[in-house]
Amino acid sequence: MTHPWIVVIAVLGIALLYVLVPVVADFYRRYRGSRVLRCPETGREAQVGIDASHVALTSAFGKPHLRVESCSLWPEKEGCRQKCLTLPEVETRGALRLQPR
């Protein structure tokens, strides 16, 4: 075998294909779309869109980082601390999804 690095690269590529890609795709599918959540700051219900691409990419390197992409309470509450993302309803798989984007 003259080029053992080809085998190493092939094994890493297969590992990416069969391990990392399904994990990233699952997180993207789980967090896409909008959810109706209660705003912890105002107490009103809001339609919140989570940045699914960002969640999927950060899930590849550890714990996923959630951030709000859109909210029906914006622009008046746009600088909020996004505490709605810590609610247990956010983690529920698709239970509160209104519409996929």
C-alpha positions in Angstrom: 0.0 0.0 0.0 1.7 3.1 -1.2 -0.8 5.7 0.0 -2.2 4.8 3.4 -3.6 8.3 3.8 -6.2 7.6 1.1 -7.6 4.9 3.4 -7.7 7.2 6.4 -9.4 9.9 4.4 -12.0 7.4 3.1 -12.8 6.1 6.6 -13.2 9.7 7.8 -15.4 10.5 4.9 -17.6 7.5 5.5 -17.8 8.4 9.2 -19.0 11.9 8.3 -21.5 10.6 5.9 -23.1 8.0 8.2 -22.7 9.7 11.6 -22.4 13.5 11.4 -24.8 14.2 8.5 -27.8 12.3 10.0 -27.3 14.2 13.3 -27.2 17.6 11.6 -30.2 16.7 9.4 -32.2 15.6 12.5 -31.5 18.9 14.3 -32.4 20.9 11.2 -35.7 19.0 10.8 -36.5 19.3 14.5 -36.1 23.1 14.8 -37.3 24.3 11.4 -40.6 26.1 11.2 -42.4 28.3 13.7 -43.7 27.7 17.2 -46.2 29.5 19.3 -44.4 30.2 22.6 -45.3 32.4 25.6 -42.8 35.3 25.9 -41.3 35.3 29.4 -40.9 39.0 29.4 -44.3 40.2 28.2 -46.4 37.1 29.0 -48.0 37.3 25.5 -48.0 34.5 23.0 -45.7 34.9 20.1 -44.9 33.0 16.9 -41.2 32.3 17.1 -39.0 31.0 14.3 -35.7 29.4 15.4 -32.7 29.6 13.1 -32.6 25.9 12.2 -29.4 26.2 10.0 -27.5 27.6 13.0 -28.8 24.9 15.3 -27.9 22.1 12.8 -24.3 23.4 12.3 -23.6 23.9 16.0 -25.0 20.5 16.8 -22.1 19.0 14.8 -19.6 20.4 17.3 -21.4 19.8 20.6 -24.5 21.1 22.3 -26.6 23.0 19.7 -26.9 26.8 20.1 -30.4 28.1 19.7 -31.2 31.6 18.5 -34.4 33.3 17.4 -34.6 34.0 13.6 -38.0 35.7 13.7 -40.6 36.7 16.3 -44.1 38.1 15.9 -43.3 40.5 18.8 -40.5 42.1 16.9 -39.6 45.0 16.2 -40.8 46.3 19.5 -39.0 43.5 21.5 -36.2 42.8 19.0 -33.4 43.3 21.6 -34.9 40.7 24.0 -32.8 38.2 25.8 -34.5 35.3 24.0 -35.5 33.5 27.2 -38.3 31.8 25.3 -35.7 29.4 23.9 -35.2 27.9 27.4 -38.9 26.8 27.7 -39.6 23.1 27.6 -41.9 23.6 24.7 -39.0 24.4 22.4 -37.5 20.9 22.9 -40.7 19.1 22.1 -40.2 17.5 18.7 -42.7 19.3 16.4 -45.5 19.5 18.9 -45.9 23.2 18.5 -44.8 23.6 14.9 -47.2 25.7 12.9 -45.7 25.7 9.4 -42.4 24.6 8.0 -40.5 27.1 6.0 
